[in-house]
Amino acid sequence: MFVSGAGTETYGTVLPALCMASRDGLVARVHVAATNAANRDAVLGKAAAIQALLRTNVPISYAPEKTNDVHAYLESADAGSFACAIVSVPDHLHFEVASELLRRGLHVLVVKPFVPTVAEADQCIALQREKGVYGAVEFHKRFDEANLRIRRMLRNGDIGDIQYVLVEFSQRRTIPLQAFKLWAARSNIFQYLGVHYVDMIYFCTGARPIRVSCMGQKNVLASHGIDTWDSVQAVIEWDLQGRRFMSHLLTNWIDPSTTSAVSDQKIKWIGSEGRIESDQKDRGLHIVNDRGVQHVNPYFSDLLQDANDDPQFVGYGIRSVRQFVADVAAITGGRVRPEQLQGARSTFVEARVSTAVVESANRSLEQNGAWIEVNV
């Protein structure tokens, strides 16, 4: 879905971003390493459509392997001949695939969540440093102008001291029941989706997570044979320069398939001198036609035309992927060193914070909501 819009009418995010980057000479060749031969025509068909729209001509290949052995999977990609890799695989495979790519000396971008455990995060960080390569996590909400405005206001003290943060984030049930059916039981909605806002709170405030308590419900998905949580409610205590505040993240992936957007997301920041509320689903663009009602977010990843009717993919999702490619070009060109990007990007070290929260949250779920310290 994220690479090429599989199962949707969209073109996804990764391939459009790479084709757009090729216009600026940042991308010369793309290979999709996959395990499902049945997806070849769909992926290459979307790739051809993207290139026809953009009038680009990047060589894009696809090589499936009839094996789950990560070594054979990567050999099929001829990984050594590439500069970088974007890892868009199920959560539980992030470490296995990303660590192997790092060992091969590639710069790596991992879709969120980084990895499920701190031990895996630390191994990736050590490998990255040993090989002298760049590692980042695709937390695209860091590129959303609304969030960047919020970050500036919080850091300026515009609403005083933060008291608490409230997040409501949910997705259609078709995500675990159809799109991710084969691996949804190996993840949960907080780890897969709620992690976005854990990273946003850290990114916007610089606060340190102290402890977490999580509760959840298992009903709908279990009735379909998928043993994972329908909903997860997480409470996180944070420390910001000696002051404590709480965040409450309410997440689910069992919304009806008829909802007006794939994701319904809202965040509220409550301070001692004000509040900020951001409805990140309702961006003000509503469409009603025979297919139903849609709340459209044209700011994430969308195909638009400029005044010259020149098609282009725009949005903070596109910028996020493109930034990684641009950073790799700067590194390979000798203009910047990987360690110089620390603090300016969602590097592996930055993403270790949200991984620590996810690991503690998963332990809390297993212990019926017990408070678990966060290992940062």
N, C-alpha and C positions, 0 to 999 in steps of 0.2 A: 504493500500500500504506500509506504513512505518513499520507496524508490521510484515507482512508476505509476502509482494510482491503481494497482491491481484491484479488481472487483468494484471499481467506481468509474464514473464518467470523467474523472480528473486525470491529470498526468503525474500525480505525485509531487515530490519535492526534490529528491536527489538528482535524478536525471535532468529535469529542467534546469536546476542550478548549475550543473556541470556543463550543459550545452550553452547556457548563457555565459559562463566563464570562458568557454572556448572562443567566444567573440573577442575577448580581450587577450587572447593568446596564452591563457593560463592552463588550458587543458588540451592535450594533443591526442589522447587515446583513453578509452574507457573499457573496462572489462567487468562484466557481471558474473561473479562466481556464485553458483547456486547448486542446490541439491535436487531440484525438481525439473526434470526434462519437459514436463507438460507445460511449464510456464514460459518456455523459450519463445514461442510465437507471440504470446501476449506481451512480454517485456520488449522484444525487438519491434513489435508492431507499435507500441507506445513510443519507443525511441525514435522510430522512423517518422511518426506523426509530429513529435516535438521538433525534430530537425527540419521537417518540411515547413512548419510554422515559422521557425526562427531563421530559416535559410542557412543552417549550419551543416557541416559535413564531417563530424567527428566520428572516427571509426569506433563503433560500439559492438562488442562481441559478448557472447553468452555461452558458458560451458557448464552444464550440469554434471554432477557426479552421482552415480548410483551407490553412494556410500555415505555414512555419517562420520567417517574418519576425517577429522579436520585437516590432517596432513595431506591426504589425497585431494581434499576439497581445495586446499590452497595451491597444491601443485598444478591443478587444472587451470588456475588463474595465471600461472607463470609469474608468481608474485614478485620474484626478484627483479623483474624488468620494469616495475612500476615505482613511482616515487612515494605514493601514499595510498591509503585504503580507508574506506568508509564502512563501518561495521553496522549493518542493519539486520540483525538476526534476533531470535527469541532471547529473552532476558538471561536464561540459564546458560546460554552459550556465549555470552559476551566475553567472559574471561578466557575461555579456551581459544576462541578465534582471535581476539585482540592480542593476547600474549604471544601467540604464534607469529602473528604479523610483526610485532615488535622485535621478536627474535630475528626475523628476517631483515630487520633494519628499515622498515617502512614507517613513515609518519602515519598516525592513526587517529581517526575521528570515530567515536563510538556514540550511537544514538542513546538517549537516556532510557533507563537508568544506567550509570556507568557499569558497575558490577554489584552483585547482591551483598558482598561481605567486605569488611575492611581489610582482611588478610589478602583477598584477591586484588583490591585496590593498591595495597602496598607492593605487591609483587609486580603489578603493571608499572607503578612509578619507578621501582628499582630497575626494571628492564628498560624503560624509556631512558633513564639516566645512563645506564650502562652502554646502551647503543647510541646515545647522543641524538635521539630522535624526539619528535614533538608528539605529545598525546593530548587530545582534547575530547570533551563530551558535548554532544549537540543539544545544548540547552538553549533552544531558539527563543525562548521567552526573554532572554537577556537582550534581544535585538528589537523587541516590540517597543515602539515609541511611547505607548501608554505606560509601560513598566519603567522605561527610562525616565519619564517625567516624574513618576512616583518616587523613584530612587533619588532623584535630585531633591525633591521636596523633603523626603525623610532625612536626608543627610544635611539639609539646610535647617532642620528643626522646625519646619513650617507647621507641624501639628504637635509640637512639644515632644514629650517623652512617650514612646510607644507603650500602650497598656496591653492591648491584645490585637490579634489578627484573626479574621474569620475567612475561611476559604470553603466554597462549595464547588465541587468539580465532579462532573459525571459524564458518562458516555452511553451511547445506545447499546442495548444488549446484543445487537448483531456483531459487535466487536469480539466478545469472548465466545459467542455461540456459533459464529461463522468465520470471521476473518482470522481469529487466533485460536480456533477450536482445538487444534492439535497440541498446543502448548500452554493454554490459559491456566491449566492446573499447576503449572510450574512457576506461576507468578501470582500476583494479586493486584488489585486496583490501586492500592497505595504505592506499592513498589513501582508499578508500570506508569502510573499517571500522577499520583499525588506528589511524587518526587519532584515534579516540575516546580511546584510551589514551595517545597522545602528549599530548593536551590534559589528561588526568587527571594524568599525571606532573607536567606544568607547574603545573596548578591546585593539586595537593596539596603541592608542594614549593617552587614559585617558582623552580626551577632554570632555567638557560639552556642550551639544546641547543647543543653545540659542533660535532659532526660526526656523520655517519651512514654506515653501510655496509649495503647490501642485496643479497641474493641471492634468486633465485626459481626456480620450476619451471614449465614449460609442457608439459603432456601432455594432460590430460583435456579441458579446454575447447577447446584447439586441435583435438582430434579431432572436435569438434562445430562447427568452423568459427568459433570465437570466439578471436581472437588476443589473449589476455591471460594474465596469470599465474594459475596454479592456486593457488600458495602463494607467500608472500613472507616471508623472515626478515630482520628489521632489527635492527641493533645501533646504539644511539645513545649517545654520550658526553655527559654533562651536567656543568655546573659549578654548584655550590651554595656560594656564599660562599667560593670558593677551593678547595673540595674537589670532587673528581671522582667520579662514579659512572656505572655503565653500565645501560642497559635493553636487554632482549632481547625483541623482539616477534615471536612466531610466529603467522602468520595464514594462513588458507586459506578458500576458499568452494567446496570440493568435498566436504564431508561428505556421507554418504549421505542420501537423502531420508527414511530411516527413523529418523534420530536423534530423540531424545526432546524436543528443543527446536530452534527455528530457529537460535538462537545458542548456542554453547558457549564460555564465557568464564571465565577464571581469571586472577588476578593475585597475585603474591607479592612482598612487599617484604622484603629482607634487610638488616638493620642490624648495626652493631657490637655491639649489646646486646640483640638480639631480632629477631623476624620477625613479619610479618603475612601471613596467607593468606586470600584471599577467593574462594570459588567463586561466581561471579555468575550461573551457570546453576542450580545446585542450591540453591534458596532454601528447601528443606525440604518442598516440597509436590509429592508424586508422585501421579499418577493412572494407574491401570491399568484399561482396559475393552476392549471389542471393537475399538476403533479403535487400540489399541496402548498404549504406555507414554509418559507425558508428564511432563517436568519443567516445572512451571508457575511463572512469576514473576509473582505478583499485584501486585508493587510497582512495575511499570513503567507499564502502562496496562491497567486492568481495569474491568469493569462490576460493581459490587457494590451491595448494598442495606444501608441503615442499619437501626437498630432499629425504625424506623417503616415498613420495607419501601419506602423511598424510593430508587429507583435513582439511582446517580451513578457517574461515571467518576472513578477515582482513580489515583494513581501519580505517579512522578517525571517520566514523559513528559508527563503532563497538566499537572503543575505548571510544567514548563519552558515550554510554549507559553502557559499562562495568565500566567506572570510577564511575558512579553514584552508581552502585551496590557495588563496592569495598568500596566507601565512607560510604554507609549504613552499610556494614559489620564492618568497623572500628568504626563507631558510636555505633552500638549495642554491639560491643565487648569492648567498654569502652576505646578505644585507641585514640579517638579524639572526640571533642564536635562540634556540628553543627556550632557554631559561629566561630570556628577556621578555617572553610573553606571559610569564607568571604574574598573576594579578590583573592582567589586561584581558585575559580570555578565560573561558571555562575549562582550564587545564585539568589534567588528572588530579593534581594536588587540590585544586578548588573543588572538584567533584567528589573527593574523598569525604567531604563534610556531609553531603546528602546521602552518600553510601552508608556512612556511620549511622545516620538517622534511620535509614531503611532497615539495616540489620537489627537495630534495637527495636524498631517497630515490629518486625517479624517475630522476634523473641517475645515481645509483649503480647502479641496475638496468641501465641502458643500458651502463654501463662495467664490468659483471661484478664488482660488489661493491667497486669502488674507494671509498676514504674520501672523502667530499665534505663540505666545510665548510658549516655552516648559517648562512644570512644572516639573523641577527636584529638 
